[in-house]
């Protein structure tokens, strides 16, 4: 009789933990005080040729 409420509480805790995981994964960036902030967007890559002039970057290599 004591096992069934324990099992119900455990399943509720697991479900709540699974629902909270995507929220924390969406905003992993924190400031110096530890508060969550939006992550800065990565700067675009700037490619240069052998002479040092800017060129169009080649497409990324396919990985299969």
C-alpha positions in Angstrom: 0.0 0.0 0.0 2.9 2.4 0.6 4.6 1.5 -2.7 1.9 2.8 -4.9 2.0 6.5 -3.7 5.8 6.4 -3.9 5.6 5.2 -7.5 3.1 7.9 -8.4 5.2 10.6 -6.8 8.3 9.3 -8.6 6.6 9.3 -12.0 5.3 12.8 -11.5 8.8 14.0 -10.5 10.3 12.4 -13.6 7.7 13.9 -15.9 8.3 17.4 -14.4 12.0 17.0 -14.9 11.6 16.0 -18.5 9.3 18.9 -19.2 11.8 21.4 -17.6 14.8 20.1 -19.6 14.1 21.8 -22.9 13.5 25.1 -21.2 16.9 25.1 -19.6 18.6 23.9 -22.8 17.0 26.7 -24.8 18.9 29.4 -22.7 22.2 28.0 -21.5 23.9 31.4 -21.4 24.4 33.2 -18.1 25.8 36.6 -17.2 28.5 37.3 -14.6 25.9 37.2 -11.8 24.6 33.8 -12.9 21.3 35.0 -14.3 20.0 33.6 -17.5 20.4 35.8 -20.6 19.9 35.4 -24.3 23.0 34.0 -26.0 24.9 36.3 -28.4 24.6 35.2 -32.0 27.8 33.9 -33.6 29.6 36.3 -36.0 29.6 35.2 -39.6 32.8 33.7 -40.8 35.0 35.9 -43.0 37.1 34.0 -45.5 40.3 35.4 -47.1 42.3 34.3 -50.1 46.1 33.8 -50.3 46.6 37.5 -50.9 44.5 38.5 -47.8 41.5 39.8 -49.7 38.0 38.8 -48.6 36.4 36.1 -50.7 33.2 34.0 -50.6 33.5 31.2 -48.1 33.2 27.6 -49.5 30.3 25.5 -48.5 30.9 23.2 -45.5 32.0 19.7 -46.4 29.4 16.9 -46.2 29.9 14.4 -43.4 28.4 11.0 -44.2 
